Amino acid sequence: MNLAEQYFAIWNETDAEQRARLIEKTWTPDGHFVDPSFEATGYEELSAMVGTAQGMFPGLRFAVVGKIDEHHDRVRWTWELAADGQEAVAGGTDIVTVGAGGRIRSVVGFLDFAPAH
């Protein structure tokens, strides 16, 4: 599983214990996420943030769309949030900094479109 697949597996994992294991495998301990809706640092905050997002958008799943770009310790991907077989209700682009051991150190997210919340 590549880094993007691991990252979106976290966002799509509804079991909190399994999500915590995926976060520890994918993120550095001081990992930081920020986008227009959320900000979180560290494993516990990251897991709580994902749980909150899942509560806001029940039954929807995140998926990478298009090409993943990377250079040096940076990765960029575009994503969408949708129910299976339906049009996306949200989408955006994330800029990722990769840290020690190939784990995510930070994500800066930009929303291309999203419902009001």
C-alpha positions in Angstrom: 0.0 0.0 0.0 1.5 3.4 -1.0 1.3 6.5 1.2 -1.8 7.9 -0.4 -3.6 4.6 0.0 -2.6 4.4 3.6 -3.7 8.0 4.2 -7.2 7.5 2.7 -7.6 4.1 4.4 -7.4 6.2 7.7 -10.1 8.6 6.5 -12.3 5.6 5.5 -11.8 3.5 8.6 -14.8 3.6 10.9 -13.4 1.4 13.6 -11.5 3.7 16.0 -9.0 1.1 17.2 -8.1 0.0 13.6 -7.9 3.7 12.6 -5.5 4.4 15.5 -3.2 1.6 14.3 -3.3 2.9 10.7 -2.4 6.4 12.0 0.6 5.2 14.0 1.8 3.3 10.9 1.3 6.3 8.5 2.0 9.4 10.5 4.9 10.6 12.6 4.0 11.1 16.3 4.0 14.9 16.0 2.2 14.8 12.6 0.1 17.9 11.9 -3.0 18.3 9.7 -4.6 21.6 8.7 -7.3 22.6 6.2 -10.1 25.2 6.2 -12.3 23.0 8.4 -9.9 21.1 10.8 -6.6 21.3 12.5 -5.0 18.4 14.5 -1.6 17.4 15.9 -0.6 14.0 17.1 -2.2 10.6 16.9 -5.2 11.2 19.2 -6.2 14.5 17.7 -5.8 13.1 14.2 -8.1 10.1 15.0 -10.7 12.3 16.7 -10.7 14.7 13.6 -11.3 11.8 11.3 -14.1 10.5 13.5 -15.7 14.0 13.5 -15.5 14.2 9.7 -17.1 10.7 9.4 -19.9 11.9 11.6 -20.4 14.9 9.4 -20.5 12.8 6.2 -21.8 9.3 7.1 -21.5 6.7 4.5 -19.2 8.7 2.2 -15.7 7.6 1.3 -12.5 9.5 0.3 -10.6 8.5 -2.8 -7.6 9.8 -4.7 -8.4 11.2 -8.2 -5.9 11.9 -10.8 -2.1 11.7 -10.7 0.0 11.8 -7.5 2.9 14.2 -7.8 6.0 14.0 -5.6 9.5 15.4 -5.3 12.0 15.6 -2.5 10.0 15.1 0.7 6.7 16.5 -0.7 3.7 14.8 -2.2 0.6 16.3 -3.7 -2.7 14.5 -4.4 -6.2 15.4 -5.3 -9.2 13.7 -3.6 -13.0 13.5 -3.7 -15.5 12.5 -1.1 -18.5 10.5 -2.3 -20.9 7.7 -1.7 -20.2 4.6 -3.8 -21.5 5.2 -7.3 -22.5 8.8 -6.6 -21.1 12.2 -7.6 -18.6 13.7 -5.2 -19.9 16.1 -2.6 -16.5 17.5 -1.7 -13.0 17.5 -3.2 -9.6 19.1 -2.7 -5.9 18.9 -2.9 -3.4 18.0 -0.1 0.2 18.9 0.1 2.1 16.4 2.2 5.5 16.6 3.9 7.0 13.1 4.4 9.1 12.6 7.5 11.2 9.9 9.1 10.6 6.4 7.9 8.4 7.6 5.0 5.6 8.6 7.3 3.5 11.7 7.0 4.8 14.7 9.0 2.3 17.2 7.8 -0.7 17.7 5.5 -1.9 21.1 4.3 -5.3 20.6 2.7 -7.1 22.9 0.2 -10.8 22.4 -0.5 -11.8 22.8 -4.2 -15.5 22.3 -3.4 -17.4 21.3 -0.2 -20.9 21.5 1.3 -21.5 24.2 4.0 -21.1 22.9 7.5 
